[in-house]
Amino acid sequence: MTDIDRRRVQFGGRLRVLRDERGLSGRDLADLLGWPPSKISKLETGRQLATDSDVTAWCQAADAPDQVAAELLDALVDLRVEYATWRRKLASGYRDRQEEAATDEQAAKRIRAVDFGVVPGLVQIPDYARRVLHLHADLQGLDTDIEAAVAARMARQTVLYDTTKTIEILVAEAGLRYPVAPPDVMAAQLDRLASLIGMSSIRFGVLPLDRAMPYMPMHGYWLLDDVALVEHITAEVRIVDADEVAIYHKLTDRLWNVAAEGEDARAILAATAGALRVPGA
């Protein structure tokens, strides 16, 4: 169980205490609120995160003091955004983080990866991934399991062939041109991206340098169903607030409207590869 899962369970426990103190059964409270009994159970066990209106209604039905209601609403704000520093997140190594990502991706029905400065990890080749992880570890001052992490990142890519999922990979042309790795590695990485074009299980696109964006790109992000993941320089943020996640989906839809796909994307990859000076070529 992750830290955020434990906090959701604890929050649900606080709701259950309020109900018990009022002398209400789960069905009694459901009848009062006009909710299905299953919703009471999900909220109390942390399987479903309450909304502001859920908490307000619950507190009113349980005759909870205004101060208790205010405290619960404040706690709910914190629950909607999980902020984990990289030092805490990577305490057990990069491999564990990759395996956690694999679990999340396997569970998701829809994966939308958007990156502006780097090729998304789900479609990186080993040498490119190794360089990205080394750069990250060096900045964070971590001496850790890079090779094991690279292997785990490659293992994640089996999800790309799961035709029951909707997978979108959107990367900015600027991210393709930035020399994260030596030219021969960059050329191989571009070739890997070209191989995604036409795959039935993947939608791949490039955001051209010369095309106006619908919004100023501040950072890359991932969407796994109704969760948004944002990587900052020092931390990873997991957002579950429905309104905030909806904005990320809205932005992604708009980015796809200006993205190059199919042969247009292939032409950008080819031009980028052609500008590389590959040793021995």
N, C-alpha and C positions, 0 to 999 in steps of 0.2 A: 504494500500500500504506500502510495506516494504521500508527501507532506500535505499536498492540497486535498487528497482524498481523506486524510485523517481530519483535516480542518472542516471539511464538509460534513463528515460524520458527527463531529463535535457540535457543529452548528445545528444539525438535525436533532441532536440530543437535547439542546437547549429548548427547541420547539416542543419536544415531547414532554419535558419537565413542566412547561407552561400548561400543556393540555392536562397532564396528570394532576397538577395543583388545582385546576378548575373542576376536577372530578369528571372529566369527559372521556369517553372511549373514542377510539379512532373513528368509528362509524358515527358517533354522536357529533363529533366536530365536522365530519364530512357533510352530514345532513344540515348542520347550521350554516355552513359555507356554500352549500350547493355543489360540492366537489365529489368526484368519485372517491371511494375509500382508498383506492390504490394510490391516489396522489398524496394522501396523508402519509401512507407507509413510505413512499419514495422520498418525501421531504424529510421525514424523521430519520431515515437510514442514510441520507446523504446521496442516494442514487439520482436524485433530482435536486437542482439548486433553486431555491425559492426566488421569486421576483420581489420587488419592493411591495407591490400590491398584495402578494401572498402573505408577506410578513405582517403588513398592516392589518389585513383581515384576520389573520390568526391571532394577533395580539388583542384585537377588539373582541373576538369571540371568547378568548380566554381571560378577559378582563385584566390584562397585564398593564402595569403602570406605564405612563408615557415614557419615563426614563428607560425602562426595559425595552420598549419598542424602539426608541432612538438608538440604544446600544446595539440592538440586533441589526438595524438598518446600516449602522456604521460598519459592523462586522461583515455584512453582506457586500459592501463596497470592496473591502479587502479580499474577500473570497473570489470576486469576479476577476481579479488580476493577480496572478502568481508571479512574483519577481524573485528569480533565483540567480544569485551571482555565479559567474563561471567557476570561481574557486569552490563554492559549495556544490555546484552542479557536477563538477568534475573531480570531486574528492576521491572517488573510487576509480577514476580513469576515464579516458575517452571511449573505450570499448563499451562500457556500461551505458554511456549516453547514446551511442549508436544503436545498441540493442533496445534501449527504451524507445528510440525513434522507430525502429522496425516494428515493435509491438503496436505503437500508435498507428502506424501506416497500415498494418495488416488489419486493424480493427476498423479503419475508416472506409467509408464507401466513396468519398470524394476527396481527392488530394489536389490542392492548387498551390504550386510553388512559384513564387515571383522573386527574382533576384536582379539587382542592378549592378553589382560589382564583382560577382563571382558566379561560376556555373553551379547550379543547385546540386547539393550533395547526392541526391538520388540518381543523378546521371553523370557523375564524375568517373573518370578512369582512375586506376590505382595511383599512378605517378602524380597526377594532378591533385588527387585527394591527399596524398602524402605531403605535398608541398603546402596545401591549405592548412592542414592540421599542424604542421611544423611551425608555420607562421603564427597560428593562433596560440600554440603552446609557448612559443618564445615570448610573445607579448604578455601573456598571462603569468609568465615566470614558472611554468609547470614543466617538470621532467617526468614524462609519462609514457603510456603504452601506445605509441603512434602506430606501430606495425599491426598490433592487434585491432586497433581502431579502423585502420584501412581495410582489413579483412572483413570486419563487421559492417563497414559501410558498403562494401561490395556485396555482401550477403543481403543487405536491405533491398538490392535492386531486383530481386525475384518478384517483388510486388508489381513491377512494371509490366509483367506479362499476365497479370490477373485481369481477365476481360470482364469480370463482374464489377470492377471499379471504374470510376471516372478519374483520370489522371491528367492534369494540365501542368506543363512546364513552360514558364515564360521567363526569358532572360533578356536583359538589355544588351544591345550591341556593344555598349561601352564595357560591359562585363566580359565580353568575349575578347575585346582588344587589350584589356589590361593584362600585361605579361606576368601572371601569377607564377608561371613556371617557364622553363627554357623553351625555345621555339619548337623543338621536336615534340615535346610533351603537349604544347598548345595545339600543334597541328593534329596530333592524335586525338586530343580532346574534341576539337572541332569536327573531326571525322566521326567520332562517337555521336555527337549531336546530330549530324546529318543522317545517321542511321535511324534516328527516331522518327524522321519525317515519313509519313505513310503508315506507321504502325497503328493498327486499329484500336489499340488500348490506350494510346497516348495522343494528346493534343500538344504539339510543340510550336512555340512561336518566338520571334525575336522582336524586340522593340528598337526600331531603327534610330540611329543617331540624328537623322535629319527630319524626324517627324515630331510634331508637337504632341506633348503628353497631356492627358486630361487632368493631371494633377502633378505637382512637383514631387518627384520621388525622394522620400526621406531615408528609406531603408527597405531592404527586402523583407519578405514575410512568407509564412506558410499558412494554409488553411486546411485543416483536417476536419471535414464536416462542419461542426459548429464551434470549432476552437481555432483561434488565431495564435500563431507562434511568431514572435518577433525577437530576433537576435540583436542585442546591443553590443557595444564593444566590451562591456564588463559584465553583462548579464543576459539571461534569456527571460522573456516575458510571455506568459501563457494567459490569454484573454478568453473568458467564457461568457462575458456579458453579451446578451443577444443583440442589443442595439449596436455595440461597438463592432462585433463580428460582422454584422450586416453591412457596415460601412466598408470593411475590408473586401467583402464579396462584391459590393457595388463598385469599388475602385477597380477590382480585378476585371469585372465585366467591361468597364470602360477602357482598360488597358488592352484587352483583347480586340476592341474595336479599332485600335490603331496599330496592332501588331502585324508583322509579316509572317505569313504561314506558307506551307507548301513550297513551291518552287521559288517564291520570293525569299523565304527564309533560307532556302538552300543557296541562293545567290549571295546572300550576305555572308553565310558561312564560308563559301568558296572565296569571296573577295578578301575576307579576313585571313584565311589560310594563305592566300596568295601574297599577302603583305609580309608574311613571316620569312625570316631568313633562317632556314633550317640547315644546320651543319651537314655538309656532304650532299646537299640537294643540288 
